[in-house]
Amino acid sequence: MKILSKITNNKNLITTFIFVIIGIIYSIYIHSNICINNGFLSIKYQIFYWILAIALIAILGVIVYKILSKKEIKAHILFLILATIFGICYLIIAPIYNGSDEVAHTYRVFEVATGHITTPQNEEGTYIEKDLPKSFLELSKSNNEDDSIKIHDIPEKISIGLNENDKTNINANTGTSVYSPIIYLPQAIGMFIGFLLNLNPFLIVNLARIFIFIVWMLVCAYAIKIMPTKKGFFLLLALLPSNLTSAVTLSADTMLNAFAMLLIAKVFELMSREDNITKKDYAILLISSIIIGQCKMAYIPLIVLCLIIPGKRYKNKKQFAIRSSVIIILTLIFSLLWSTESGKFYSSTGVEQQAWILSNPINYIIVMFRTFVESFDTLFYGVAAGNSLYQTRVGVPSIISLGMMICLIMSLFVEKNETKIKIWKKVFTVGIMGCMALLVVTAMYVSATTILTGQVGTATILGLQGRYFIPIIMLSVFLVKNKYINMEEKYLYVPSMIFGYAVILHTLATFI
């Protein structure tokens, strides 16, 4: 009776028990209503499902109990633990080439890994993937109806040998040729090591995935660590399935999201502390800005964030002006240099779309307004998960995405921001957010919409996804000061973990 009494009086243990029960119930729901309906009847795959589901909920249950039992939690350590667990799960259950345009990104990584800064051309001037091992082409083939590679395909894919002597040239997907080689460096290093070790193509691509995931995770963890407040907001934002699944695939957004978070965290930290900016601080600001500029032009307005760092953090006003100017000018120079080089990969239709926007600004405003009205729920849920994961193959119930977004929004208001941020700096930040949002939707109108429709001046913008707004949402930390919700951040981590667990189950059910 004493043991039972201790258990019933232990609120943390009861909460953990409820967490585990909810996880088990949802596992049963997924198994009975989704997996079986998808034809997943083989006993070995059912065993695999239950081993992963039970092992994951048990591990998360232990973490939940530890979180609830501690008065103080180091957010960056918790992030590393959860990101590692969730990341490994996604790497296992969502095989290669299931990410957004991941085949094309893989070939672009191959170019960089083999020393080609830009996509090479043949004698006729056609852009090609030069000396690509034929085994990579075989690796990308799918026998499934949705053209995905599933877990049951892995044994076959692992059996494909590299055979470096059997190479070919194929036409390149110039949609990824526009991206700077800098954003593919971690992936290219992983792929290069895979070639040195003479691994099979399946392992080479996975090694490239692992390298970029590790870089993303370490950069995000450091950003969370240096944030003086609102750590929970950054933690939950980084662990959103849309962000996490992008980080474990070969994508152009992984480096962007990581270094955007680092830049924002460093600026916030410099605004909060009293001592002067160091060489290390400045190096982080400069490197982060340059990498962001190399990722996507739409997010370049982020670099002017350095202007809201208090001038007193520098030795004098002259140093503030010079160093801020160097960050902005160097970033713009490198960005424009690459933009000039990559401009040859853009289609003529995209150029015509730009001309239409400039000559019809009012009509374009109507197009943007109509798009946001018609697609608001899709974009809102897509920030968390929605139906956009893994090229829209994984459909997540709206209630799960809504729950994640509620936890994320609440995390902005559960901790007071002691840093004094002047009104003009908040207005300036909102301006940056607005500029980036405008550039993001315009980029999609010029690129994705013209590619999908082949038309100019279409009524709506196609290809927009909620995850494209993650770097913009990060800036919200500058806008909220007071604590409006009287609760500890750790009580938001627990529901977020069960939501994250649910998304993993949906992903598993899709690819098993």
Phi, psi and omega in degrees: 000323180296319179296316179298321179295319179296321181293314182292337179270352180269096184297324180295319180292320179296316179299317178297318179298318178296319178303312182294318180298316178300318179298317180294316179299316180292326177298318178295319179299312180298316182297316186278328186257343182240305184300310182296320179295334179275004178086016181273090186243342182300133184298324182292327178281330174294320177296317179300316179303310185288327176297312181294316183297313183290319179298317182293316181292329177292316179296314180295326177299317178297317180296318179301314180298318180295320180298312183291332184279341183264141178285320180238137180237130174282106188300322182291328177289317178299320178299314181301319181294308184291320180296321178296314181296307181295320181298315178298319178301312181294323178298326182280314191270345177240088185302174183304157175070014177262349177288170181297116181053036187291330177298313180296320178294325178297317179292327176291321175298320178300318178302311182294319181295333180260014171091011179262108180292319176243163179295124183289163179240154173269186184296334179276356180090007179278137179283130187226160166268105189276133177055042177281127177302132180300335180298332178291326177291319178295324181298326185277350182289142180230140176257006182269154184300325182268011179063019178267164171257124186252172183301322181289350177272347187301313179305320179293319182291324179294331182286348180285121180276161183289308180049067185300339181282343181262092186238165180209167173247132177232159177296135183276152171273101186289355176296331177262349180293340182286347183273139181296145178296340181299323183283353178253006185301311180300317179297318182295323177296315178299316179294320179299317178296322178299319177293319179300322181277358180057042178284167177282160185304322180300315180288326179298312180295320178293327177294321176297319177299314184296319182297314181291325178296318179296316179299311179303313184295317181291320179294316179295320180297318179294322178298316178295321181298317185277349177294123181286340180205174180059028179298321181299325179297313179295321180299310181293324179295318180292330183269003175301136181307324179297324179283315185292317180292331175293324182289334182261008175240169177276110189215160177272352185265345186297308180295323179301308183297321181293311185280338171295317178296320180294316180298314181296318179296319181292318177298316180297318180297316181294331176286336187268330185268172186258335184279165184288160177293137181258173177298323179296316178302313183294321179298320179296316178299314184292311182295317179299317181296316181296317180295317177300317179297331179278338183287292181212131183301332184297338184257008180300329177306340178301331187292336180283000177299336179297342182285344180267000173292129182305136180300334181290351175284347177257168180296322180201176182296327180296315179296321177300313182295316183294311185292321178294319179296320180299316179301310184292313184293314180297318179299316180294320180298309181297322180292317180291324177299314180289323180299321178295318180292320185275351182301334181291346181271351181280145181281159179293330179298322179298322177295319178294324178295320177298317180297321179296319180299315182293328181270348180227060185298320180295315179298323180291324175299320178295320178299315180296315180299315180298319181298314182291325178294314183286331187246012186303312183296321178297316180291318181298309179292330181291340175299322180272299182206297179058218178247022186257358182290139176051059177056042177065014179285327182264114178261120181253129179307141184302328183296327179289313177298320179297317179300318178296317181293324177296315178299318180297313181295318179298326182297340176287339190245008183261354180225132182285139177265111182281347181285128178278117180243116183295155183302318183296329178288326176292318178297319179299318179296317177299323177297319177297316180299316180295318179297317180295318179300316179298316181292324180296310182292326179292320178300320180289329178290319182285323184263284187300316184295317180290326179292317184286326184253332184070015184240163178247138176075033180293161188289331181225166179264127182257155174089357180292138177229149181301327183296339179293343183262004181300312178300330179288317180298328180304327184290352180299339181297337180277349188259338184250124182251305188283160175267115184255342181242120185273081176203163179271149182300328185298336179282351172268335181294322185297306177297327179297325179292321179290325176295317178298321177298318180298320180295322178298319178297318178296321178294317178300316181295333180284320189253001182284000000 
